[in-house]
Amino acid sequence: MEIYLVRHGAAYEKEEDPERHLNSGGVNQCHLTGKALKRLDIQLDLIVSSPKARARQTAEIIAEEVGYLRGDIKVTETLEPTALTKDTITYLNDLADVERIMLAGHLPLLGHLASELLVNTPQISFYFEPSAVCYINTEQPHTFSGDFRWFLTPEHLGIIAQGSDT
């Protein structure tokens, strides 16, 4: 299973927007992330998002950029910021027919999940900037023996998105 972990784009602070929607910078980041994934020829079988507004918006914008149907995005509480990694891994294991999946979520979950998928411990937590993407390939999520393929920051993704085709 190819797993693309994506942290939501930059969002308003809770005082400005209690639901914490993406701010204009976050919307732009997500468009660049989606464009970069398209340029990298990332094909997705499934996009799954946390139910929080900022993650849903991130998933929707990236879906639009990569040509994934917005209405096919799944939502799960197992991608909430404080969800247990074991619940997220169980969710992934139930998707046996999915080969390429993008998960739009939050810290600290995404950092712990990356660690669990690679080395079976949440002790080595990855830090994700808003809109960063981590690609892990694993035979089965529950085996905790994934291969770390790459990690792209928003800066990297912006360069890829705006690169020339020649």
C-alpha positions in Angstrom: 0.0 0.0 0.0 1.3 3.4 -1.0 0.4 5.8 1.8 0.6 9.6 1.4 0.3 11.4 4.7 -0.7 15.0 4.3 -0.9 17.6 7.1 -3.7 20.1 6.5 -2.8 23.5 5.1 -2.4 26.6 7.3 -5.6 27.5 9.1 -7.1 30.4 11.0 -6.5 30.4 14.7 -9.4 29.3 16.9 -10.1 32.9 18.1 -10.6 34.0 14.4 -12.5 31.0 13.3 -13.7 28.4 15.8 -13.9 25.7 13.1 -10.4 26.6 11.9 -10.9 26.7 8.2 -7.9 27.1 5.9 -6.7 30.7 5.6 -5.8 32.1 2.1 -2.2 30.9 2.5 -3.4 27.4 3.4 -5.7 27.3 0.4 -2.7 28.3 -1.8 -0.4 25.7 -0.1 -3.0 23.0 -0.8 -3.3 23.9 -4.5 0.5 23.8 -4.8 0.6 20.4 -3.0 -2.1 19.0 -5.4 -0.3 20.4 -8.4 3.0 18.9 -7.2 1.4 15.5 -6.7 -0.1 15.6 -10.1 3.3 16.5 -11.6 4.8 13.6 -9.7 2.2 11.4 -11.4 0.7 10.3 -8.1 -2.4 8.2 -8.8 -4.8 7.8 -5.8 -7.3 5.1 -5.3 -8.7 6.7 -2.2 -8.5 10.0 -0.3 -9.5 10.0 3.3 -9.8 13.0 5.6 -10.3 13.9 9.2 -13.7 15.4 9.8 -12.2 18.7 10.9 -12.8 21.6 8.4 -9.1 22.3 7.7 -8.3 18.7 6.8 -11.5 18.3 4.7 -10.7 21.4 2.8 -7.1 20.2 2.2 -8.4 16.9 0.9 -10.9 18.6 -1.4 -8.4 21.0 -2.9 -5.8 18.3 -3.5 -8.5 16.0 -5.0 -9.5 18.7 -7.4 -5.8 19.2 -8.5 -5.1 15.5 -9.0 -8.4 14.8 -10.7 -10.0 12.8 -7.9 -13.7 13.1 -7.5 -14.5 15.2 -4.5 -17.6 13.2 -3.6 -15.5 10.1 -3.3 -13.5 11.5 -0.3 -14.0 9.4 2.8 -14.0 10.9 6.3 -12.9 9.1 9.5 -12.4 10.1 13.1 -9.3 7.9 13.1 -7.5 10.9 11.5 -8.4 13.3 14.3 -5.4 15.0 15.9 -5.4 12.9 19.1 -6.7 9.6 17.5 -4.8 6.5 18.5 -2.4 5.2 15.8 -3.7 1.6 16.3 -7.2 2.8 15.3 -5.8 4.4 12.2 -3.8 1.3 11.3 -6.9 -0.9 11.8 -8.8 1.5 9.5 -6.0 1.1 6.8 -6.0 -2.7 7.2 -9.7 -2.8 6.4 -8.9 -1.3 3.0 -7.3 -4.4 1.5 -8.2 -3.5 -2.0 -6.7 0.0 -1.9 -3.2 0.3 -3.3 -2.7 4.1 -3.2 -4.2 6.2 -0.4 -3.8 9.8 0.8 -4.6 10.6 4.4 -5.3 14.3 5.2 -4.9 14.9 8.9 -3.2 16.6 11.8 -0.4 16.6 14.3 0.4 14.8 16.5 -1.3 11.8 14.8 0.5 12.0 11.5 3.9 12.1 13.1 3.2 9.2 15.3 1.5 7.3 12.5 4.6 7.7 10.2 6.7 6.3 13.0 4.4 3.4 13.7 4.2 2.4 10.1 8.0 2.4 9.8 9.4 1.2 13.1 6.4 0.1 15.2 6.8 2.8 17.8 5.4 6.3 18.2 8.7 7.4 19.9 10.2 8.8 16.6 7.7 11.4 15.7 7.9 13.2 12.3 7.2 16.9 12.3 4.9 17.9 9.4 4.7 21.6 8.3 1.2 22.6 7.1 0.7 20.9 3.6 3.8 18.7 3.9 3.6 15.2 2.4 5.2 11.9 3.6 5.2 8.9 1.3 5.5 5.5 2.9 5.1 2.2 1.1 4.1 -0.9 3.1 3.0 -4.4 2.2 0.4 -4.3 5.0 0.1 -1.4 7.5 -0.2 -3.8 10.5 3.3 -5.3 9.7 5.0 -2.1 10.8 7.7 -2.5 8.2 7.1 0.2 5.8 9.6 1.8 3.5 10.2 5.5 3.8 10.2 6.8 0.2 10.2 10.6 0.6 9.1 13.6 2.6 8.3 16.9 0.9 7.9 20.3 2.6 5.6 23.0 1.3 8.7 24.7 -0.2 9.7 21.5 -2.1 6.1 21.0 -3.3 5.9 24.6 -4.5 9.0 24.2 -6.5 7.7 21.0 -8.1 4.3 22.5 -8.7 5.7 25.5 -10.5 8.5 23.7 -12.4 8.5 23.6 -16.2 7.5 20.6 -18.2 10.5 20.8 -20.5 
